[in-house]
């Protein structure tokens, strides 16, 4: 094997590894988004019988921290050269 072929194989392996890591980060962002949506449902679906115990602030903070986690995971994609989709393509499909 020539040095050029060896370098080409190494470059291809690195690109494949990077692509796999990007896919993992995108999946992680979808999972975070799913939890953001769950937190929103908890916030807006607070049981009436528990109104005397307000957890709205805490649930809201959970949602905020999850949003921050998704944003930082997006920054990883940015550093890796994967442009952020304007339509926020990493949303979870939760119903």
C-alpha positions as CSV (number, residue, x, y, z in Angstrom):
1,X,0.0,0.0,0.0
2,X,1.4,3.4,-0.9
3,X,1.6,6.3,1.6
4,X,-1.1,8.1,-0.5
5,X,-3.5,5.1,-0.1
6,X,-2.8,4.9,3.6
7,X,-3.5,8.6,4.0
8,X,-6.7,8.2,2.0
9,X,-7.9,5.4,4.2
10,X,-7.2,7.3,7.3
11,X,-9.1,10.3,6.0
12,X,-12.0,8.2,5.1
13,X,-12.1,6.5,8.5
14,X,-11.9,9.9,10.2
15,X,-14.8,11.3,8.1
16,X,-16.9,8.1,8.8
17,X,-16.2,8.5,12.5
18,X,-17.1,12.2,12.4
19,X,-20.3,11.5,10.5
20,X,-21.3,8.8,13.1
21,X,-20.6,11.2,16.0
22,X,-22.7,14.0,14.3
23,X,-25.6,11.5,13.9
24,X,-25.3,10.6,17.6
25,X,-25.3,14.3,18.7
26,X,-28.4,14.9,16.5
27,X,-30.2,11.9,18.1
28,X,-29.2,13.2,21.5
29,X,-30.7,16.6,20.6
30,X,-34.0,14.9,19.6
31,X,-34.0,13.0,22.9
32,X,-33.5,16.3,24.8
33,X,-36.3,17.9,22.8
34,X,-38.6,15.1,23.7
35,X,-37.9,15.9,27.4
36,X,-38.4,19.6,26.8
37,X,-41.9,18.7,25.4
38,X,-42.6,16.5,28.4
39,X,-41.6,19.3,30.8
40,X,-44.0,21.7,28.9
41,X,-46.8,19.2,29.3
42,X,-46.0,18.9,33.0
43,X,-46.0,22.7,33.3
44,X,-49.3,23.3,31.5
45,X,-51.0,20.1,32.8
46,X,-50.4,20.7,36.4
47,X,-53.1,18.8,38.4
48,X,-55.8,21.1,39.9
49,X,-55.8,19.2,43.2
50,X,-52.1,20.1,43.6
51,X,-52.4,23.8,43.1
52,X,-51.6,24.5,46.7
53,X,-48.1,23.0,46.0
54,X,-46.6,25.1,43.3
55,X,-43.8,23.4,41.3
56,X,-44.2,25.6,38.3
57,X,-41.0,27.5,38.8
58,X,-39.0,24.2,39.2
59,X,-40.6,22.6,36.2
60,X,-39.9,25.8,34.2
61,X,-36.2,25.7,35.3
62,X,-36.0,22.0,34.2
63,X,-37.3,23.1,30.8
64,X,-34.9,26.0,30.6
65,X,-31.9,23.7,31.5
66,X,-33.0,21.2,28.9
67,X,-33.2,24.0,26.3
68,X,-29.7,25.0,27.3
69,X,-28.4,21.4,26.9
70,X,-29.9,21.2,23.4
71,X,-28.3,24.5,22.5
72,X,-24.8,23.4,23.7
73,X,-25.2,20.1,21.8
74,X,-25.9,22.3,18.8
75,X,-22.7,24.1,19.4
76,X,-20.9,20.8,19.2
77,X,-22.3,20.4,15.7
78,X,-21.2,23.9,14.8
79,X,-17.7,23.2,15.9
80,X,-17.7,20.0,13.8
81,X,-18.7,22.1,10.8
82,X,-22.3,20.8,10.6
83,X,-24.4,23.9,10.0
84,X,-27.4,24.5,12.2
85,X,-30.6,24.0,10.2
86,X,-32.8,27.1,10.2
87,X,-35.9,25.0,10.5
88,X,-34.6,23.4,13.7
89,X,-34.6,19.9,12.2
90,X,-33.6,18.1,15.4
91,X,-37.1,18.3,16.9
92,X,-38.5,15.1,18.4
93,X,-41.7,13.8,16.8
94,X,-43.8,13.4,20.0
95,X,-47.5,13.3,20.0
